[in-house]
Amino acid sequence: MTDTAATTDVGAMAAALGAIVGTEHVLTGDAISDDYHHDEALTGDHHAPDTVVRPASADDVATVLTYADAHGIPVTARGSGTGLSGGCVPRHGGILLSFERMSSIVEIDTENFTATVQPGVTLDQLDQELADQGLRYTVYPGEYSASLGGNVATNAGGMRAVKYGVTRHQVLGLQAVLPTGEILRTGGKFVKATTGYDLTQLIIGSEGTLAVVTEAILKLHPRVDHSATVLAPFPVLESVTNAVPKIVASGVGPLILEYIDLLSMAGITAANSLELGVPQEIKDTALAYLVVVLEERTADRLEQDIEELAVQLTELGAMDVYVLPPAAGAALIEAREKAFWTGKAAGMNDLIDMVVPRAQIPEYMAEVASLAEASGSWVTGCGHVGDGNVHLTVFQADPDMRYKLMRGIFETGMQLGGAISGEHGIGTEKRKYFMELEDPAKIALMQRIKAAFDPNGILNPGAIFE
């Protein structure tokens, strides 16, 4: 794939694309708003796309991709632009494929417990529709304006993963378009199949580099009416991570298991004016907090689970146990979900979403603290302790020093059996670390898979691979 920025005739390209989707759905120049220039990554090359195309159907997508493939034009698919790794940033000389016109819930099947959605459907839109049916889609990565297409592209996770898993566990099938214009259907309204390669799972998490997803069949679950948020301060992080497997093994089936370190808790409570009822003497000595959300079908069963959990947390070394009032509990979870914005407002320079085996979190965090101190940096954290996904905010303005620090943090986590990204994806912003630290044989195999799907390399070039 060569850089087409210097050779693309934008006028000719816009005219050809307008013949496919309608001229009013091809944007160039000043008609392209700033929102199309970037996702939410803190770093990277943010710039206006040469052309924005808004298809209305899979057939539109197929025809656009056929045109782009024939002319060697890069294509980047974009949903709501809420990603954090530069995965949907437009390429110079290319097409930004935006899905605001493909935002229909095609079907809610209450007998098979599935929803079929187009890629522009947002989590909030789907949740509102499902509420009337007593159903829900359980993946929630922390931003309800996120699109389902983007979630599929990055294999989005979030706080509920400890109970329900991540996107790949909740997607049963896809409609996807190859650069050749071929429209594929993979999977279906069933939970198991051993019929050839699992193309559904291969496309999920591929960050738009293999195919463009135009529909997804999602697994649904009954809506649960009763929930409670339990907050437990601990004197050290190791006590939190030691408690997690015992809580999981107890059978209470937590919906959420989150840790929040001292600095992060102070930041999110102050930014959101939260008062959680924790006495000052506890705040002064607690170094880590465990947040547990329980859910049950009945109030009686929920109350029993809360009592059992409170006893267990006390035995596991919690300094105290607080069952938060519903409003305070919801506010804490919302503030935790918005921790990125708190860090951004505080001036953080980058964000890490490393995942390690949860038993290795204390060792990992100790190494992170040493690396931060050695580099004169400030690194704080919170994360999905139930599944080992650690979110670190990095404060280090010097780019060279920050690169060395982050490379060390990634390398340390991988040595402990972890992976560079747990849910945000590689995109363009983690690509350098991925290419330097991942097994070369694995990268070479991935590149061969990429070439099989996209031999001319037009789909999201620069994401994942150089």
N, C-alpha and C positions, 0 to 999 in steps of 0.2 A: 504494500500500500504506500503510495507516494503522497507527499503533501500537495493538495490541490488548491491551497489558498491563493497561490499566485496565478493559477490558470483558469479557475472557475469563472465562467461568464454567468454572473448572478441573474442578469436579465433573461438570458436564454433558459436557464434552469427554472426560474420562477414561471416563465411562460409554459414550459413543458409540464411542470407540476400543477399549474392552474388548470390545464386541460384534464387532469386526472381528478382533482378534488374540488375544483371551482376556484376561480381567481380570488374570491373573497376569503378563502381559507389558506392562502399562501401569503405570508408576511415577509417583507423585506424592509431594510432601512429604518426610518423613524417609526414605522408601524410596529416594530418589535419592542415590547416593553422591557424594562430592566429585569423583570422577574424571570425572563427566559435566559438571562446571561449566566446563571449560576445555580448551584444547589446551596446547602447550608454549610459546606466545608469551610473551615476557617482559612485555609491556604489555597493556592492554585491560581491558574490563569483564568480569570473570569472576563468574558467578553461577549459581545452580541453575536448571535448566530448570523450566518449569511442569509439563511432562509429558514422560516418556520412553516411547517406543513401540518395541517390539522385534518387528518383523515376521518371518515365517518364509518368505515367498515373494514373488515379484513380484506375485502377485494381491493379497496383503496390502498391499503398498506402493501398488498402484494404488487400492485402496479407501480407504486412509488419505489419499492425496493428493486424491482426489475429494472426500472430506469436508472436508479443509482448504481446498481451493480454493473450495468452496461457501460456507464460513464466513469466508473471508479470514484464515485462521490461518497464520502463518509456519511453515515447516518447514526444519529444518537437518539434513542427513544427517551421520552421524558414524561413522567406522571405529574406529581404535585411539586417536585423539586425539593423535597424535605430531606434528602439523603445527606450524609455527613462525610463522604469520601470522594467527592468529585466524580461520581459515577454517571451523572447526566449532563455534564458540562459540554456545550457544543464544540465541535471541531472546526477549525478554520477551513473555509471552502466547502463546508458540508451542509447537511440538512438536519434540523432539529425536528423530530417527529413527536408532536404533542397530542395528547389524547383527551383533551377536554370535550371533544364531540363524541367520543366513545366512552360514555359514562353511564350506561344503562345497566340496571340489574335485569338480566335476561329472564331469570326464572328463580323462584324459591320453591323448592320441591319439599313439601312437608312430610312426604311419605319416605323419601330416601334421605332426608336430612341433608340436603345440599342446596347451595346457591350457585348459580352460574352468573358471572359478572364480566363486564368489559373492563379493560385496564384502567380507565379513568375514574371508575367508581372509588369513592373515598371510604375509609373505615367508618367515619361518622354517618355517611349516607347509608351504608349497609346496616349499621347498628340500629339506626332509626327505623328502617324498614323491617328488620327482624324482631324488634321489640314487640310489635303488634302480633307477631306469630308465637311469642314465648320462646324464641330461639336466639342464639348468638353465635358469632364467629369469634373464636377465642384468642386469636393472635392480636396483640396490641403493643406495638413497639414504642408507644409513648407520644404519638402525634396523630390525632384523629383526622387531621386533614391529609394524611398520607394516602396515596392511591394504592389500590390492590395490585396494579401492574408493577409499581415500584417495589412493593413488598415481595412479590414473586421474584423480581430480578435480583434482589439482595438477600433473599431467604431471611426476611426480617424476623426478629425474635421478640424481645421485650420481657417484662416482669412475669408474665404468666407461663413462661416456658417451663418452669419447674414442674408444673402440673400438666400442661397441654402440649408442650413441645413448641417448635418453631413453625414457620410457614410451610416447609416441606412436609411436615406431619399433618397438615390440614388441607393440602391441595391434592385433589384426587385426579384431576386431568386438566389439560390445556388445549387451547387452539393457538397455534403459533405459525408465523410466516417466515420462511427462509429467504435469503437474498435472491434466490432464483425465482421467487414468486410462488413457490409451492406452499400450499396451506395444509398444515398437518393437524390432526387431532390425536392427542395422546391420553391414555387413561380413560376414565369414565366415572360413572356413579357407582363405583364399587371400591372396596378397600384392599383388595388383593388381586394380583395377576402375576403370572410367570410366563408371559407370552413375549419372548424376546427381550431386548434391552429396555430398560426403564427410561424412556426419553423424557417423561415428565420430570423426574428427579434430576436428570442431567441439565435440563433447561433452567430449573429453579436455582437461583443463586449464581447464574452465569452472567449477571449484570449487563444483559442486552448484547452480549458479544457472540451469541450463537444463533439466536432467532428473536423475533419480535412477538411477544405474547399479545394476543388479541381477545382471548377469553380465558377464564379460569373457573374450574368447578371446585367449590370449596366445601369442606366438611363442616356441618353445623352441630351445635350441642344445645340441650335444653337450657333455658335461662334459669339461674338460681337466685332466689329472692332474698336469702338471709346471708349476711356476711358481717365480719368484724375484723378490725385492725388492732393488732397487739404490738406494742412497742416495748423492747427490752434493752436497756443499756448494759454494756459489759465493760469491765476494766481494761481488756485487751482484745484485739481482733482475733487472736488465736482461739479464744473462748467462743466467739461467734461461729467460726468455721468448724470447730469441734462439735458444736451443738447441732449444726444443720443435718448431718446424716442421721442423728438420733431422732430428730423431729420428723424427718421423712419416714424413718422406719417405724415410727409410732402408729402410723395409720391415719393420722388426722387429715392427710391430703391437702397441705397448704396450697392455696392459689398463688401466693407470692411469698418469696423468701429473699429479702433484700438486706444488704449491709450498707451502712452509711458511716463514714468516718467522722471524727470530731469536727474537723474543719468544714466538711461538706454539710453536716447537719447544721452547724452554725450559719453557714451561708444560705441554705435554702429556707430555714426558718425565718431568718432576718429578712430575706428578699420577699418573702410571702407573708410576713407579719403573723407567723404561726405561734400559737401558745399551746403547748401540748401537755402542760401540767406536770412537767418534770422539775423537781425541786433543784434549786441552785447548787446544793452540795453534790447532787448526782451529776449535774452538768459539768461541774468543776473537775470531776475525777473519771467520768466515762470517756473512754477513747474510741469506742465503737458502739453502734446501735444495730440491733436486729429488728427488722419490721416483718411481721408475719400477718398475712391476710388469710382468714379462713372463710369458707363458704359451705352452706348446708341447705338441704331442702326444707328443713323445719327449724323453728326457733329453739326448740328443746334440744335437738341434736347439736346445734351450734353452741349452745350454752355448755353442754357437756364437753365438747371439744375445747372450748376456751378454758374450762377448769383444768382439764388434763394438760393442756399446753402450759398454763401458768405454773403448775406444779413442776413440770418437766424443766422449764426455763430456770426456775429457782434452783433446782438441783444441779443444773448445768452451769451455774455460776453467774446468772443475771443479777445485777445489783438491785433490781426491782422489776416489776411487770406492770404495764399500764394498758388497760383495755380502753382505747380511745373512743370518745363519743363519735357517732357516725359522721357528723360534719367534720370534726377534726381529723378523723381517720381518712376520709376522702380527700381532705385538703393536703394531708401529708403525702399521700400517694400521688396526687396531682403535682405537688411541688417536686417530689422525687423524679417524676416523669419529665418535668421541665428543668431538671438540673443543668442541662446543656445551656439554656438561656441564662441561668444564674451565673455559670462560669463565663459565658461570653460577655455578659455585662461587667464582670469583674476583670476582664481583659486577658482571659486565657489565650494562649498562642496555638494550642493544638489539643486534640482529643484522641485518646486511645481506647479501644474496646477489646483488649486482649482476652482470650479465654484460656483458662488452665484447669486441670483437674481440681475440683473444689478443695480437696484435702491439701493441695499445694499452695493455697492462697496465702497463708501466713508466711511461708518461706518466700514466696514471690514478692509479697508486699515489703518484706524486710529488705530484699535485694533492691526493689524499686526505691526505697528510702535511702539506701546507701548510694545508689546511682544519682539520685536527685541532689543529695548533699555534696557529693564529689563534683558535680557540675555547677553548683551554686543555683540550682533551680528549685522551684516549688511545685510539687506534684501532690494533688489530693485525689480522693477516690470514693466511689460508692459503686454498687453493682449488684448483679443478680447472683448472690452467693449460693443460691440453690443449684445453679448450673455452672458456676465457675467463671461467669462472664464479668470481668472487672473493667469498670469505666474510670479512666484516669484523666484528669484535667492537668495540662502541662503549662506552666508559666515559665517561659524562657524565651526572651526576645531575640537573642542572637541565633540566626538560622543555623550556623555551623555547629554551635554548641547544642542546639535543640536536636539536630539530626543525630549527633553522637549519642545523646541521652536516649532518644526514642529508639534508635537501633539497639542500644544496650538493653532497654526495657523489653523490646520484642525478642531479642536473642535469649534473654534470661527466661522468658515465658516459654519459648519453644524448647529450651533445654529441660524444662520441667514437664514437657509433654503437652504444651499448649499450642495455640494457633494465633496468628496475627490479628484476625478479626473474628469476633463471635457473632456479629449481626449487622454491622454497618457496611461490610464489603471492602474490597481492595480499592476499587475505583482507580483514579489517577493519583490520589494523594498517598496511598500506602504501597503503590506499585514498586517503588525503588526498594523498600524494605523486603517486600515479597520476593522480588527477583534476586536479591542478594542472599536471603536467608533460607528460602525454601529449597527442598531437594531438587537439584537440576533435572533428575530423571522424571520427577513429577511434572515439573514445568514443561519439559519437552513433550510429554504425553498430552498435557492440556493443550499445548500449541498445535499438536497434530489433530486433536478433536476440533479445535477452533477452525483449522484449515478444512476439515471435512464438512463442517456446516457452512463455512463462509470463506471459500477459497480465495476470493479477491480482497478479503480483509476490510469490508466496508462497515461492518457493524461495530459501533462504539470503539473505534481504534484508539489505543492509548489507555483504555481501561483494562486493568489486571496485568496485561503484558505491555512491554515497551514496543 
